[in-house]
Amino acid sequence: MEFIPCALSPGASNELLDRIERHFEEHGFGLFAAELRETGAFIGFVGLSVPVFEAPFMPSVEIGWRLAFDHWGKGLATEAALEVARHAFETVGLREIVSFTVPANIRSRRVMEKIGMRRNTADDFDHPGLPLEHSLRRHVLYRLARVPQKVVGSS
């Protein structure tokens, strides 16, 4: 939650879970619970969501992740994000996904780059959900487009 405007109260956390469930019902995809393979312990979430604000890159589908602090720096976000990106293109059929964060969130930006996302500085934006003077208002935007599959013809 280092780069999230505020920690969630238990009530707000429950509301988030309700929104995640509704998102799956509405769109057929959403944020998946992330668990450790070895123990099944819940460590956060990784998945796809449709942002609910206006921005120049909308409409779009965002890939995002939030993992518990104890699990940062172990490659888990990258591993999960690669699978979610594959799911976005192969199963959901998306042509592009985006991800965004504040410029200082180097760890998330590295994940974006490791899964093949690229940034164009012209796409950076001020998050409309935050006040003008808020220190986390400025965001960088990364994109990843589906690579078209080559059709092998028979001759």
Number of C-alpha atoms within 10 A of each C-alpha: 11 8 13 10 12 8 11 13 9 9 9 11 12 12 13 13 13 11 14 18 15 14 17 15 11 10 12 10 20 25 22 16 14 21 16 12 8 6 7 9 10 13 17 18 19 22 22 27 20 17 12 10 10 11 14 9 13 12 12 18 19 20 23 22 21 17 18 12 11 8 13 13 10 9 12 17 24 20 13 19 22 17 14 21 23 15 16 22 17 12 11 13 11 16 15 16 21 23 23 22 23 21 16 13 14 11 11 21 21 13 20 27 15 15 16 14 18 17 18 10 10 8 14 19 18 16 20 12 10 13 11 12 8 11 11 18 18 19 18 21 22 22 20 19 15 15 9 8 6 6 6 6 5 4 3
